[in-house]
Amino acid sequence: MAELFKPLKIKSIELKNRIAISPMCEYSSEDGFANDWHLVHLGSRAVGGAGLIITEATAVSPEARITPDDLGLWKDEHITELKKIVDFIHEHGSITGVQLAHAGRKASHQSPWKGSALIPSSESEGWQTVAPSAIPYKEGTEAPIALDETGIAKVINDFKEATRRSIEVGFKVIELHAAHGYLLHQFLSPLSNQRTDQYGGPFENRIRFLLEVTAAVQEIWPADLPLFVRISATDWAEGGWTAEESVKLSAILKEKGVDLIDCSSGGLVSWQKINIGPGYQVPFAEQIKKETGILTGAVGLITEAAQMEEIVAKGQADLILIARESLRDPYFPLHAAQQLGVDVSWPVQYDRAKHQHK
């Protein structure tokens, strides 16, 4: 049996394989609601055989959205449509996760195909962004408001309330989005966090907000269900968050009861310099796994079954999260199994095609 297709048990859940669908923003919601696009998009990945399917960044408040078109879980009315999707995914043998997120200073932007520009708060579709410090993502654009203690308490409670709704939806995994330059990451990095209070300055202060959000989520998230945290393991920018700090943070999160670190990188500043190539972020997952013992997920230009098998077999990561490759091929896990000589079940509706070739 290929290592990629061995089950992975985390607390009370068992993933049937090590292939997960990474959160991918679809920018296809109105007022945060899921719709038929999300059902087909996420549901097809379950039909395609992925072990775990995680929703796109799901906003914990209206102001937490990257764009006006983001998925949300800030009100109870969002639950019904998401539950339909989750039930469908579970019927087809995959586990569902939700990525809870707050965009911070990277909020109030246009969707990519509308130009991706910051929407000023003065415009009807825009809103005032918040951050640890009043530093804009790009010079010359409207600055965010630095969160005061009341604002910080609100964000923490927003994550907690979104967690309560996640339980009602039926999600089996929560991933906290502390990567890609969004709010939790903004607190971690000294490039975006220049506070002088208990949330800024030394490492212990910069990680405080993430730890408080994690603790609030854990107050109501069932102890037998997995909690992931996605981090940017490095900012790829001088003076920013480092891989060494990521190891330290991961060790603390493990001690606090987090089950897996989803290891991405970058996204905090516009001047980052990333050395991109196949599997370029895998070393971060490997380093964190080996130095802390926590489970890790690997992401980033991982596109082939043999490549994934090697990562898992070598113990570099426990889970492979794919995004763009899944967009190109929603049934990638079924095809990967064939390439690796593993016999897996196909949906009965598709089984007649399993052994047919062009």
Backbone hydrogen bonds, N-H to C=O, Kabsch-Sander energy under -0.5 kcal/mol:
donor,donor_aa,acceptor,acceptor_aa,energy
5,F,2,A,-1.4
6,K,3,E,-1.6
8,L,15,L,-2.1
10,I,8,L,-0.5
10,I,13,I,-2.3
12,S,224,D,-2.4
13,I,10,I,-2.1
15,L,8,L,-3.0
18,R,4,L,-2.8
20,A,18,R,-0.6
20,A,320,I,-3.2
21,I,52,L,-3.0
22,S,20,A,-0.7
22,S,322,I,-2.6
29,S,69,D,-2.5
30,E,33,F,-0.6
31,D,68,P,-0.5
33,F,30,E,-1.9
39,L,35,N,-1.9
40,V,36,D,-2.6
41,H,37,W,-3.1
42,L,38,H,-2.6
43,G,38,H,-0.6
43,G,39,L,-2.1
44,S,40,V,-2.2
45,R,41,H,-0.7
46,A,42,L,-1.1
47,V,43,G,-2.2
48,G,44,S,-1.7
49,G,46,A,-1.7
50,A,45,R,-1.9
51,G,19,I,-2.1
52,L,19,I,-1.3
53,I,95,I,-2.7
54,I,21,I,-2.0
55,T,97,G,-2.3
58,T,99,Q,-3.2
59,A,57,A,-0.6
59,A,71,L,-2.6
60,V,101,A,-1.7
64,A,61,S,-1.3
65,R,62,P,-1.2
70,D,67,T,-1.4
72,G,32,G,-2.6
73,L,59,A,-2.6
78,H,75,K,-1.9
79,I,76,D,-1.8
82,L,78,H,-1.3
83,K,79,I,-2.5
84,K,80,T,-1.5
85,I,81,E,-1.4
86,V,82,L,-2.6
87,D,83,K,-2.8
88,F,84,K,-1.9
89,I,85,I,-2.5
90,H,86,V,-2.5
91,E,87,D,-2.1
92,H,88,F,-1.1
92,H,89,I,-0.7
93,G,90,H,-1.6
94,S,89,I,-1.8
95,I,51,G,-2.0
97,G,53,I,-2.8
98,V,173,V,-2.2
99,Q,56,E,-0.5
100,L,98,V,-0.8
100,L,175,E,-2.1
101,A,58,T,-2.2
103,A,64,A,-2.3
106,K,103,A,-2.2
107,A,104,G,-1.5
108,S,65,R,-1.1
109,H,66,I,-3.0
110,Q,117,A,-2.4
114,K,111,S,-2.3
115,G,112,P,-1.5
116,S,111,S,-1.5
119,I,108,S,-3.9
123,E,120,P,-1.8
126,G,123,E,-1.1
127,W,119,I,-0.6
131,A,145,I,-1.9
135,I,133,S,-2.4
141,T,138,K,-1.6
145,I,129,T,-2.5
147,L,131,A,-2.7
152,I,148,D,-2.6
153,A,149,E,-2.3
154,K,150,T,-2.0
155,V,151,G,-2.2
156,I,152,I,-2.4
157,N,153,A,-2.2
158,D,154,K,-2.4
159,F,155,V,-2.2
160,K,156,I,-1.9
161,E,157,N,-2.8
162,A,158,D,-2.3
163,T,159,F,-1.8
164,R,160,K,-2.0
165,R,161,E,-2.0
166,S,162,A,-2.0
167,I,163,T,-1.9
168,E,164,R,-1.7
169,V,165,R,-2.4
170,G,166,S,-1.7
171,F,166,S,-1.8
172,K,96,T,-2.3
173,V,96,T,-1.0
174,I,226,P,-1.5
175,E,98,V,-2.8
176,L,228,F,-2.3
177,H,100,L,-2.3
178,A,176,L,-1.2
178,A,230,R,-2.2
180,H,266,G,-0.7
182,Y,179,A,-1.8
183,L,102,H,-2.1
184,L,177,H,-0.5
185,H,182,Y,-0.6
186,Q,182,Y,-2.6
187,F,183,L,-1.6
188,L,184,L,-1.1
189,S,185,H,-1.9
192,S,189,S,-1.1
193,N,189,S,-2.0
194,Q,192,S,-0.7
200,G,197,D,-1.7
205,N,202,P,-1.1
206,R,202,P,-2.1
207,I,203,F,-1.8
208,R,205,N,-0.9
209,F,205,N,-0.5
211,L,207,I,-2.2
212,E,208,R,-2.5
213,V,209,F,-2.5
214,T,210,L,-2.7
215,A,211,L,-2.4
216,A,212,E,-2.2
217,V,213,V,-2.4
218,Q,214,T,-2.3
219,E,215,A,-1.1
220,I,216,A,-0.5
220,I,217,V,-1.2
221,W,217,V,-2.5
225,L,222,P,-1.9
228,F,174,I,-3.3
229,V,260,L,-2.0
230,R,176,L,-2.8
231,I,229,V,-0.5
231,I,262,D,-2.3
232,S,178,A,-0.9
233,A,231,I,-0.8
233,A,264,S,-3.1
235,D,241,W,-2.2
240,G,237,A,-1.9
246,S,242,T,-1.7
247,V,243,A,-1.9
248,K,244,E,-2.0
249,L,245,E,-3.0
250,S,246,S,-2.6
251,A,247,V,-2.1
252,I,248,K,-1.7
253,L,249,L,-2.8
254,K,250,S,-2.5
255,E,251,A,-1.9
256,K,252,I,-1.7
257,G,254,K,-1.5
258,V,253,L,-2.7
259,D,227,L,-2.8
260,L,227,L,-1.1
261,I,295,L,-2.3
262,D,229,V,-2.3
262,D,260,L,-0.6
263,C,261,I,-0.8
263,C,297,G,-2.3
264,S,231,I,-2.5
264,S,262,D,-1.0
266,G,234,T,-2.8
270,S,137,Y,-0.6
272,Q,269,V,-1.2
273,K,236,W,-2.4
276,I,274,I,-1.2
279,G,300,G,-0.7
279,G,301,L,-1.0
280,Y,277,G,-2.0
282,V,279,G,-1.6
284,F,281,Q,-1.1
285,A,281,Q,-1.2
286,E,282,V,-2.5
287,Q,283,P,-2.6
288,I,284,F,-2.5
289,K,285,A,-2.3
290,K,286,E,-2.6
291,E,287,Q,-2.4
292,T,288,I,-1.7
293,G,288,I,-0.5
293,G,289,K,-1.9
294,I,288,I,-0.5
295,L,259,D,-1.0
297,G,261,I,-2.4
298,A,319,L,-2.8
299,V,263,C,-0.7
303,T,301,L,-0.7
308,M,304,E,-2.2
309,E,305,A,-2.7
310,E,306,A,-2.1
311,I,307,Q,-1.8
312,V,308,M,-2.2
313,A,309,E,-2.9
314,K,310,E,-2.3
315,G,312,V,-1.2
316,Q,311,I,-2.3
317,A,311,I,-0.8
318,D,296,T,-2.4
319,L,296,T,-1.3
320,I,18,R,-3.1
321,L,298,A,-2.7
321,L,319,L,-0.5
322,I,20,A,-2.8
322,I,320,I,-0.6
326,S,323,A,-0.6
327,L,323,A,-1.7
328,R,324,R,-2.1
329,D,325,E,-1.8
332,F,329,D,-1.8
334,L,48,G,-1.2
334,L,331,Y,-0.7
335,H,331,Y,-2.0
336,A,332,F,-3.1
337,A,333,P,-2.0
338,Q,334,L,-1.6
339,Q,335,H,-2.2
340,L,336,A,-2.0
341,G,338,Q,-1.1
342,V,337,A,-3.1
344,V,342,V,-0.9
350,Y,347,P,-2.1
351,D,347,P,-1.1
353,A,350,Y,-2.3
354,K,351,D,-1.5
356,Q,353,A,-1.1
